[in-house]
């Protein structure tokens, strides 16, 4: 029974059907003309992928010449370029772009290798196909495992890239995002199960491996774009076209910001994060389990301030409290400032005067005069 199930999982038409099912759900749930065009093209490419996977086996074993055997590679090129161009415009951060460029470069190298090798065999002696494609030969056997390892690597990096993009934009992923991650996990599991099965069964041909690699790349990158559309990373342009009557969206956004604001205030007042002299924006965002961009958005929209003024406000309040404390009445000003979280005399003096209108020395004298 188990070998039978593994054999079913090995067939990538199931992988393709999962993609089609997912894409139709997205298409129906998030209607948009440009998005419809994108998904239609993506569905077409999946169909071509399936033809590539199924058709190449027939052409390889039954066609007297190789004129048609590698036609799908050429057919995929325009759609591949179209999708990769879309991805390049959708990935914004420097880190994500570097990862994307690394994946793209690796894919192009492997793609070109198989393409050139295929036509070398086409134009040369067709008897070479057994030497280069049947894994009973040492060269093809080693090449097969290299490509399979590359496929698994692309799956892992692709999942990590998508997770990174989602987490940087959403502190609490929606139910749709979780469903999509489950689908991606299933897809990645198919590759891993098939890879483990191959370790024991030793497949006969390498022919499908480059095509499976292509399927992995375009599917992973395609779903990156699907994620970005769903979680609203590209919603800025749409928001410009929305009317003020869309109050529900406004209320949801307002509630999200208020929730983050409450977490920030709690972290500052209860955990006293401001006493950390090396506190940075990334530390504050980590403490409230959200992204740096969302913390900055709350500071600007909800609190009408910036990060440094926000932190220094708490530090100045702590300095004033310590100055009025009997325990600290003989402390030097800089010692009190350091205890409150300041690490620079210049910053301390500037922040204190901006908040109180007095220098620290003047404020301390006013306390002494009152006593």
C-alpha positions as CSV (number, residue, x, y, z in Angstrom):
1,X,0.0,0.0,0.0
2,X,2.7,2.5,1.0
3,X,4.8,2.0,-2.3
4,X,1.5,2.5,-4.2
5,X,0.9,5.8,-2.4
6,X,4.5,6.9,-3.0
7,X,4.1,6.1,-6.6
8,X,1.0,8.4,-6.8
9,X,2.9,11.2,-5.0
10,X,5.7,10.8,-7.5
11,X,3.6,11.9,-10.4
12,X,3.8,15.7,-10.8
13,X,0.4,16.1,-12.5
14,X,-1.0,15.9,-8.9
15,X,1.4,18.7,-8.0
16,X,0.1,20.7,-11.0
17,X,-3.5,20.0,-10.1
18,X,-2.9,21.3,-6.5
19,X,-1.5,24.5,-8.0
20,X,-4.5,24.9,-10.4
21,X,-6.9,24.3,-7.5
22,X,-5.1,26.9,-5.4
23,X,-4.9,29.5,-8.1
24,X,-8.6,29.2,-9.0
25,X,-9.5,29.8,-5.4
26,X,-7.3,32.9,-5.4
27,X,-8.7,34.1,-8.7
28,X,-12.3,33.8,-7.4
29,X,-11.5,35.4,-4.0
30,X,-9.4,38.4,-5.2
31,X,-10.8,39.6,-8.4
32,X,-8.8,42.1,-10.3
33,X,-8.2,42.6,-14.1
34,X,-4.4,42.6,-13.9
35,X,-4.5,39.8,-11.3
36,X,-6.8,37.8,-13.6
37,X,-4.3,38.2,-16.5
38,X,-1.5,37.1,-14.2
39,X,-3.3,33.9,-13.0
40,X,-4.4,33.0,-16.5
41,X,-0.9,33.1,-17.7
42,X,0.2,31.1,-14.7
43,X,-2.4,28.5,-15.3
44,X,-1.3,28.3,-18.9
45,X,2.3,27.7,-17.8
46,X,1.2,24.9,-15.4
47,X,-0.5,23.2,-18.4
48,X,2.7,23.5,-20.4
49,X,4.6,22.2,-17.4
50,X,2.4,19.1,-17.3
51,X,2.8,18.6,-21.1
52,X,6.5,18.9,-20.6
53,X,6.6,16.3,-17.9
54,X,4.2,13.8,-19.5
55,X,5.1,14.4,-23.1
56,X,8.9,14.3,-22.8
57,X,8.8,10.7,-21.7
58,X,6.8,9.6,-24.8
59,X,9.0,11.7,-27.1
60,X,12.2,10.4,-25.5
61,X,11.3,6.7,-25.8
62,X,9.3,6.6,-29.0
63,X,10.3,9.5,-31.2
64,X,12.9,8.6,-33.9
65,X,14.5,12.0,-33.7
66,X,14.7,14.7,-31.0
67,X,13.2,17.7,-33.0
68,X,10.2,17.7,-30.7
69,X,11.6,16.3,-27.5
70,X,12.8,19.7,-26.2
71,X,10.3,21.9,-27.8
72,X,8.6,22.6,-24.4
73,X,11.8,24.3,-23.1
74,X,11.4,26.9,-25.9
75,X,7.7,27.2,-25.3
76,X,8.2,28.0,-21.6
77,X,10.8,30.8,-22.1
78,X,8.4,33.8,-22.8
79,X,6.1,32.9,-19.9
80,X,9.1,32.3,-17.6
81,X,10.5,35.8,-18.5
82,X,7.0,37.4,-17.9
83,X,6.7,35.8,-14.5
84,X,10.2,36.6,-13.4
85,X,9.7,40.2,-14.5
86,X,6.6,40.4,-12.3
87,X,8.5,38.9,-9.4
88,X,11.3,41.4,-9.7
89,X,8.8,44.3,-9.5
90,X,7.0,42.8,-6.5
91,X,10.0,42.1,-4.3
92,X,11.0,45.4,-2.7
93,X,13.6,44.9,0.1
94,X,17.4,44.6,-0.7
95,X,17.6,41.3,1.1
96,X,14.8,39.7,-0.7
97,X,16.1,41.0,-4.0
98,X,19.5,39.4,-3.4
99,X,17.9,36.1,-2.5
100,X,15.8,36.3,-5.6
101,X,18.8,37.2,-7.8
102,X,20.7,34.2,-6.4
103,X,17.8,31.9,-7.2
104,X,17.4,33.3,-10.6
105,X,21.1,33.0,-11.4
106,X,21.2,29.4,-10.2
107,X,18.1,28.6,-12.2
108,X,19.4,30.2,-15.4
109,X,22.7,28.3,-15.1
110,X,20.9,24.9,-14.7
111,X,18.4,25.8,-17.4
112,X,21.1,26.7,-19.9
113,X,23.1,23.6,-19.1
114,X,20.2,21.2,-19.8
115,X,19.2,23.3,-22.9
116,X,22.6,23.2,-24.4
117,X,23.1,19.5,-23.5
118,X,19.8,18.7,-25.1
119,X,20.6,20.3,-28.4
120,X,24.1,18.9,-28.4
121,X,22.5,15.4,-28.4
122,X,20.0,16.5,-31.0
123,X,22.6,17.7,-33.4
124,X,25.0,14.9,-32.6
125,X,24.7,11.1,-32.3
126,X,21.3,10.2,-30.9
127,X,22.9,7.1,-29.3
128,X,24.4,9.6,-26.8
129,X,21.0,9.9,-25.1
130,X,21.5,6.7,-23.1
131,X,24.9,7.9,-21.9
132,X,23.6,11.3,-20.8
133,X,20.1,10.5,-19.6
134,X,20.0,6.9,-18.2
135,X,21.1,6.8,-14.6
136,X,22.7,3.4,-15.0
137,X,25.6,5.4,-16.4
138,X,27.8,7.1,-13.8
139,X,27.6,10.6,-15.3
140,X,23.8,10.8,-15.5
141,X,23.5,9.1,-12.1
142,X,25.6,11.9,-10.4
143,X,23.9,14.6,-12.3
144,X,20.5,13.3,-11.3
145,X,21.2,13.6,-7.6
146,X,22.7,17.1,-8.1
147,X,19.6,18.3,-9.7
148,X,17.3,16.6,-7.1
149,X,19.3,18.3,-4.4
150,X,18.9,21.6,-6.2
151,X,15.2,21.1,-6.3
152,X,14.9,20.5,-2.6
153,X,17.2,23.5,-1.9
154,X,15.0,25.8,-4.1
155,X,12.0,24.6,-2.2
156,X,13.5,25.4,1.2
157,X,14.8,28.8,0.2
158,X,11.6,29.6,-1.6
159,X,9.5,28.8,1.5
160,X,12.0,30.8,3.7
161,X,11.8,33.8,1.3
162,X,8.0,33.8,1.3
163,X,7.9,33.4,5.1
164,X,10.3,36.4,5.5
165,X,8.2,38.6,3.2
166,X,5.0,37.7,5.0
167,X,6.4,38.2,8.5
168,X,8.0,41.6,7.5
169,X,4.5,42.8,6.5
170,X,2.1,41.1,8.9
171,X,2.6,40.5,12.6
172,X,-0.3,38.0,12.6
173,X,-0.8,36.2,9.3
174,X,-4.5,35.8,8.2
175,X,-6.3,32.5,7.8
176,X,-5.8,32.7,4.1
177,X,-2.0,33.0,4.5
178,X,-2.0,30.0,6.8
179,X,-3.9,27.9,4.3
180,X,-1.5,28.9,1.6
181,X,1.5,27.9,3.7
182,X,-0.1,24.6,4.2
183,X,-0.5,24.2,0.5
184,X,3.1,25.1,-0.1
185,X,4.2,22.7,2.7
186,X,2.3,19.9,0.9
187,X,4.0,20.7,-2.4
188,X,7.4,20.8,-0.8
189,X,6.6,17.5,0.9
190,X,5.9,15.9,-2.4
191,X,9.4,16.6,-3.6
192,X,11.0,15.4,-0.4
193,X,9.0,12.2,-0.4
194,X,9.8,11.6,-4.0
195,X,13.5,12.3,-3.3
196,X,13.6,9.8,-0.4
197,X,11.8,7.2,-2.5
198,X,14.4,7.7,-5.3
199,X,17.2,6.9,-2.8
200,X,15.8,3.4,-2.5
201,X,14.4,2.8,-5.9
202,X,17.1,4.3,-8.1
203,X,15.2,5.9,-11.0
204,X,16.1,5.0,-14.6
205,X,16.2,8.4,-16.2
206,X,17.2,11.9,-15.4
207,X,14.9,13.3,-18.1
208,X,12.2,14.8,-15.9
209,X,14.6,16.4,-13.4
210,X,15.3,19.7,-15.2
211,X,11.6,20.0,-16.0
212,X,10.6,19.4,-12.3
213,X,13.2,22.1,-11.4
214,X,11.5,24.6,-13.7
215,X,8.1,23.7,-12.2
216,X,9.5,24.3,-8.7
217,X,10.9,27.7,-9.5
218,X,7.9,29.1,-11.4
219,X,5.4,27.8,-8.8
220,X,7.3,29.1,-5.8
221,X,7.8,32.5,-7.4
222,X,4.2,32.6,-8.6
223,X,3.0,31.9,-5.1
224,X,5.2,34.7,-3.7
225,X,3.2,37.1,-5.9
226,X,0.0,35.5,-4.8
227,X,0.9,36.1,-1.1
228,X,1.9,39.7,-1.8
229,X,-1.5,40.3,-3.5
230,X,-3.5,38.8,-0.6
231,X,-1.7,40.4,2.3
232,X,-1.9,43.8,0.7
233,X,1.7,44.6,0.2
234,X,0.8,46.1,-3.2
235,X,-2.3,47.7,-1.9
236,X,-0.9,51.3,-1.8
237,X,-2.0,52.0,-5.4
238,X,-5.4,50.5,-4.8
239,X,-5.9,52.6,-1.7
240,X,-5.3,55.7,-3.7
241,X,-8.3,54.7,-5.8
242,X,-10.6,53.8,-2.9
243,X,-13.2,56.2,-1.7
244,X,-13.6,57.4,1.8
245,X,-16.8,55.3,2.0
246,X,-14.7,52.2,2.5
247,X,-15.1,52.7,6.3
248,X,-14.7,49.0,7.1
249,X,-11.2,48.8,5.8
250,X,-10.3,52.0,7.6
251,X,-11.7,50.7,10.9
252,X,-9.7,47.4,10.5
253,X,-6.5,49.4,9.9
254,X,-7.2,51.7,12.8
255,X,-7.8,48.7,15.1
256,X,-4.6,47.1,14.0
257,X,-2.6,50.3,14.7
258,X,-4.3,50.7,18.1
259,X,-3.5,47.1,19.0
260,X,0.2,47.6,18.2
261,X,0.2,51.0,20.0
262,X,-1.1,49.3,23.2
263,X,1.6,46.7,23.0
264,X,4.3,49.4,22.5
265,X,3.1,51.4,25.5
266,X,2.9,48.3,27.7
267,X,6.4,47.3,26.7
268,X,7.8,50.7,27.6
269,X,5.9,51.1,30.9
270,X,6.0,47.6,32.2
271,X,9.2,46.2,30.8
272,X,11.0,49.5,30.8
273,X,12.7,48.9,27.5
274,X,13.9,52.5,27.4
275,X,16.5,51.7,30.1
276,X,18.4,49.6,27.5
277,X,21.1,52.0,26.3
278,X,21.5,50.1,23.0
279,X,17.8,49.9,22.3
280,X,17.0,50.1,18.6
281,X,13.8,50.1,16.5
282,X,14.3,46.4,15.7
283,X,14.4,45.6,19.4
284,X,11.1,47.4,20.0
285,X,9.4,45.7,17.1
286,X,10.6,42.3,18.3
287,X,9.3,43.0,21.8
288,X,5.8,43.7,20.4
289,X,6.0,40.9,17.8
290,X,5.6,43.1,14.7
291,X,7.7,44.6,11.9
292,X,9.8,47.7,12.1
293,X,7.6,49.3,9.4
294,X,4.5,48.9,11.4
295,X,6.1,50.3,14.6
296,X,7.2,53.3,12.6
297,X,3.6,53.6,11.2
298,X,2.1,53.6,14.7
299,X,4.6,56.3,15.9
300,X,3.8,58.5,12.9
301,X,0.0,58.0,12.6
302,X,-1.1,57.3,16.2
303,X,1.5,59.0,18.4
304,X,2.6,61.8,16.0
305,X,6.2,61.3,16.9
306,X,9.4,59.5,15.8
307,X,11.3,56.6,17.3
308,X,13.9,58.7,19.1
309,X,11.5,61.2,20.6
310,X,9.3,58.4,21.7
311,X,12.1,56.6,23.6
312,X,13.6,59.7,25.0
313,X,10.3,60.9,26.4
314,X,10.3,57.9,28.7
315,X,14.0,58.4,29.6
316,X,13.4,62.0,30.5
317,X,10.4,61.1,32.7
318,X,12.6,58.5,34.4
319,X,15.4,61.1,35.0
320,X,12.9,63.5,36.5
321,X,11.6,60.7,38.8
322,X,15.1,59.8,39.9
323,X,16.0,63.5,40.5
324,X,13.0,63.8,42.9
325,X,14.0,60.6,44.6
326,X,15.6,60.9,48.1
327,X,17.9,58.0,47.2
328,X,19.3,59.8,44.1
329,X,19.6,63.3,45.4
330,X,23.4,63.2,45.6
331,X,23.9,61.4,42.3
332,X,25.6,63.2,39.5
333,X,23.3,64.2,36.6
334,X,25.1,61.9,34.1
335,X,24.9,58.9,36.5
336,X,21.1,59.4,36.7
337,X,20.9,59.8,32.9
338,X,22.8,56.6,32.3
339,X,20.5,54.8,34.7
340,X,17.5,56.1,32.8
341,X,18.9,54.7,29.5
342,X,20.9,57.7,28.0
343,X,24.4,56.9,26.8
344,X,25.4,60.3,25.6
345,X,25.6,63.6,27.5
346,X,24.8,65.6,24.4
347,X,21.7,63.5,23.6
348,X,20.6,63.7,27.3
349,X,20.9,67.5,27.5
350,X,19.1,68.0,24.1
351,X,16.3,65.6,24.9
352,X,15.7,66.9,28.4
353,X,15.6,70.6,27.3
354,X,13.3,69.7,24.4
355,X,10.9,68.0,26.8
356,X,11.0,70.4,29.8
357,X,12.2,73.6,28.4
358,X,15.0,73.6,31.0
359,X,18.5,72.1,31.1
360,X,19.1,69.2,33.5
361,X,21.0,71.6,35.8
362,X,18.3,74.2,35.8
363,X,15.7,71.6,36.6
364,X,17.7,70.2,39.5
365,X,18.1,73.7,40.9
366,X,14.4,74.3,40.7
367,X,13.8,71.1,42.7
368,X,16.3,72.2,45.4
369,X,14.6,75.6,45.6
370,X,11.2,74.1,46.2
371,X,12.6,71.9,49.0
